[in-house]
Structure formats: C-alpha cells, structure tokens
C-alpha cells in the first residue's frame, strides 16, 4: 500500500515538475490568458429547388442577412492545466415570413442560418502531461467522422471528453466520448442548445482515431465512431473510416493522390449497411491548384450519421466529390459523384478565384444533379488586417434548378 502511494506521489510530482507551466499562480494564469474573436456578416440568396422531385411548396425563393460574434478566452498554463471558453451568437434582423411558411427566409433557413441568440459553445478544462492531453467539457472537434462546420454563422460543438497522445513517432492517437451535441439552430427560430444525441433515449457516441505520417509525404488516417441508442429503432450504428493521402512537391510542381473508405454498420431496423469509396488526384504549379475527385456509395445503404452528415456533426470531411455547398446525393445510397476544381491565388494581392463542377448520379431515385461553383476570397492587409471576404455562386442543373449565392465578411482579432 505504501509502495503504491509512493508511486502515485512520484507520478504526480513528475507531472508538476516536467509540465511547461508559464503561470506561477492561478491568478497569473487568468491574467495572462488570451482573448480572440471574430465578427461575422453573411448574406445568402437562394432560389429554386436543389431537387425537382420535391413538392412545389418546398421550392426556395428567399434571402437572409445574418450577423454573429464569436469570442474565445483561454487561460495560460498552470501546472499543465488550462481553461477555455467560446461564446457564439447569431441574429437575422431582416428575415421575413415565419417558420412553417415556405418561400420565406425564416422557414427556408431555419435549420442553418435563422436562429437568434447566444450560446456558450466551449467550456472545457484541459490538462497536458508530457505528450498526452485530456480535454473535458464543451469543445470543438475536427476529425473525419466527428466535426463541426464553419460554413455558416454558428459552428456545431460537442460535449464530452477527448484524450490525445503523441508518444509514438509521427503518430497521433485519440479517444473520446461524446454525450451532447450543439447544432446550428433549434429549427424553431433560436440558436441551438446542447442536447443529448438522442434527447428521448440518451444516446451516446465513442470514437477512436489514429493518424500516422511515418511514410514520406504520406498521411494515413483510421477512425471508428459508434453512435448508439437504447433500441434498434433509434440507434445509428458504427462507422469505420480509412484514408491514405500522398502529397509531394518537385520544384514549383505539387501533386497528390488520396483514397478513402467508409463503412456504416447500422443499428436501425429496416435499414441496410452502407459503404463508400473515394479517390482524389491533385496537381498544381505555383499558385495554381486543381484536383479531380470521385466518390461512390454502394446500393446497399446510405452513410448518414445522425441526419447531419457522414458521421456526427456538420462536417463533410469523408466525402471527396461534393459541391462547395452541399446538395442532394452527398450521403445517399447508390450514388456516384465526381468533382473537378481549379483555383488560382494572386498572392501579391491576397485574392483567390476558383471554379468547381460536381456531377451527381442518384441511381436509387433515377436523378442526376449538376452543381457549378464559382468562388473568390480576399484577405485585407495593413490597417484592415484581419478582415476577409468570401463570395461564392452555385448554379443547379439537370434534375435541380436554381442557384445559391453566398457573401461572407469576417473580421478576426
């Protein structure tokens, strides 16, 4: 007993003496903390239908202007411990109509942009010892199968615990448990609150992740995610993801090859397991970049997670071939899709312009979709450093008819 107590004491003292803590007192940790933030103003204009098989009442013809603020605070390290918090807010002052009235901004954007209020999206305690970090509480996560998306004003967040280790050379290992999820909106006019993954039955999620870069210019990724309910009517299932990506440079030329695989073992009754394969080839010269991507989902089942993506959250990292703004077919079973993208960065003026074409064959529903994206971004310098703008226009074709226009202005400080 004394030996075990001595060993525990030795471990704790080793942690305290080897940790790189910049603050001598808890008060200094808070005083030396850092504040960062972002001001956002987004304007979206959407018209038509991304799927002509939908009823006429589901066609969109509306626009919305939304503003938001993100404020983040992180303490200095104190004996390996850090505390962090992030607040997000959203407000759409000129949105017309009402939820339930199709063709109005409040209804058309209720699940992504129309949700007023503020939310404490991050509130976590972090501890680092040697090459291991534990993070507990509300937090952003960015992995292939668990991720939030920053494409709208509000980024999705998660509540749980994450453990990350980098002891092995060129390798990152992570494990996590997620108990709650914050979406962008609550679909009823307010910013989303944190909810159980299945608010009725208390579903939960576990994940394991490994990233290895031992091979020259190569990144290997493997992840498992389990989203479980209390019965087969609501359980989502297990997701398995593999990716191999190679990137290299010869003089001014850059090139890359990537392949990925995702398998969903569903828990739901009357639903088949889903499988996805993807490939991507990229080529560039200087500031000119281009790629071709292909994704196929077999005809057994889709790869949707909790109705928000190919896993958990709003990110789409597992899908190589997709439009700049997601549309039907991204996760649907018996679907083939390809994307061709080319862009150029005018480095001397921080201006980027690009174009992308995505073709989707939804074989299960005998539909074809075509999405043409034109996009630009500009980053200011000098007195306006921190300010940037992104403008994109997407045209819908074939069994879709309409457009999606996005203007985003952000200021980071």
Secondary structure as the mmCIF struct_conf table of DSSP 4:
data_model
#
loop_
_struct_conf.conf_type_id
_struct_conf.id
_struct_conf.beg_label_comp_id
_struct_conf.beg_label_asym_id
_struct_conf.beg_label_seq_id
_struct_conf.end_label_comp_id
_struct_conf.end_label_asym_id
_struct_conf.end_label_seq_id
HELX_RH_AL_P HELX_RH_AL_P1 UNK A 2 UNK A 18
BEND BEND1 UNK A 19 UNK A 19
BEND BEND2 UNK A 24 UNK A 25
HELX_RH_AL_P HELX_RH_AL_P2 UNK A 26 UNK A 31
TURN_TY1_P TURN_TY1_P1 UNK A 32 UNK A 32
STRN STRN1 UNK A 34 UNK A 49
BEND BEND3 UNK A 50 UNK A 50
TURN_TY1_P TURN_TY1_P2 UNK A 52 UNK A 53
BEND BEND4 UNK A 54 UNK A 54
HELX_RH_3T_P HELX_RH_3T_P1 UNK A 56 UNK A 58
STRN STRN2 UNK A 60 UNK A 74
HELX_LH_PP_P HELX_LH_PP_P1 UNK A 75 UNK A 77
STRN STRN3 UNK A 78 UNK A 78
TURN_TY1_P TURN_TY1_P3 UNK A 79 UNK A 80
STRN STRN4 UNK A 81 UNK A 91
TURN_TY1_P TURN_TY1_P4 UNK A 93 UNK A 94
BEND BEND5 UNK A 97 UNK A 97
TURN_TY1_P TURN_TY1_P5 UNK A 99 UNK A 100
TURN_TY1_P TURN_TY1_P6 UNK A 102 UNK A 103
BEND BEND6 UNK A 104 UNK A 104
HELX_RH_AL_P HELX_RH_AL_P3 UNK A 105 UNK A 108
TURN_TY1_P TURN_TY1_P7 UNK A 109 UNK A 113
STRN STRN5 UNK A 116 UNK A 116
STRN STRN6 UNK A 117 UNK A 129
TURN_TY1_P TURN_TY1_P8 UNK A 130 UNK A 131
STRN STRN7 UNK A 132 UNK A 139
STRN STRN8 UNK A 142 UNK A 142
BEND BEND7 UNK A 143 UNK A 145
STRN STRN9 UNK A 146 UNK A 147
BEND BEND8 UNK A 151 UNK A 154
HELX_LH_PP_P HELX_LH_PP_P2 UNK A 155 UNK A 156
STRN STRN10 UNK A 157 UNK A 165
BEND BEND9 UNK A 168 UNK A 168
TURN_TY1_P TURN_TY1_P9 UNK A 169 UNK A 170
STRN STRN11 UNK A 171 UNK A 182
BEND BEND10 UNK A 184 UNK A 184
STRN STRN12 UNK A 185 UNK A 185
BEND BEND11 UNK A 187 UNK A 189
STRN STRN13 UNK A 190 UNK A 191
HELX_LH_PP_P HELX_LH_PP_P3 UNK A 192 UNK A 193
STRN STRN14 UNK A 194 UNK A 196
TURN_TY1_P TURN_TY1_P10 UNK A 197 UNK A 202
STRN STRN15 UNK A 204 UNK A 212
BEND BEND12 UNK A 215 UNK A 215
TURN_TY1_P TURN_TY1_P11 UNK A 216 UNK A 217
STRN STRN16 UNK A 218 UNK A 228
BEND BEND13 UNK A 230 UNK A 231
TURN_TY1_P TURN_TY1_P12 UNK A 232 UNK A 234
STRN STRN17 UNK A 237 UNK A 250
TURN_TY1_P TURN_TY1_P13 UNK A 251 UNK A 252
STRN STRN18 UNK A 253 UNK A 266
BEND BEND14 UNK A 268 UNK A 268
TURN_TY1_P TURN_TY1_P14 UNK A 269 UNK A 270
STRN STRN19 UNK A 274 UNK A 285
TURN_TY1_P TURN_TY1_P15 UNK A 286 UNK A 287
STRN STRN20 UNK A 288 UNK A 297
BEND BEND15 UNK A 299 UNK A 300
BEND BEND16 UNK A 305 UNK A 311
STRN STRN21 UNK A 312 UNK A 313
BEND BEND17 UNK A 314 UNK A 314
TURN_TY1_P TURN_TY1_P16 UNK A 317 UNK A 318
BEND BEND18 UNK A 320 UNK A 321
BEND BEND19 UNK A 324 UNK A 325
TURN_TY1_P TURN_TY1_P17 UNK A 328 UNK A 329
BEND BEND20 UNK A 330 UNK A 331
BEND BEND21 UNK A 333 UNK A 334
STRN STRN22 UNK A 335 UNK A 346
HELX_RH_3T_P HELX_RH_3T_P2 UNK A 347 UNK A 349
TURN_TY1_P TURN_TY1_P18 UNK A 350 UNK A 350
STRN STRN23 UNK A 351 UNK A 362
HELX_RH_3T_P HELX_RH_3T_P3 UNK A 363 UNK A 365
TURN_TY1_P TURN_TY1_P19 UNK A 366 UNK A 366
STRN STRN24 UNK A 367 UNK A 379
HELX_RH_3T_P HELX_RH_3T_P4 UNK A 382 UNK A 384
TURN_TY1_P TURN_TY1_P20 UNK A 385 UNK A 386
STRN STRN25 UNK A 387 UNK A 398
BEND BEND22 UNK A 399 UNK A 399
STRN STRN26 UNK A 401 UNK A 412
#
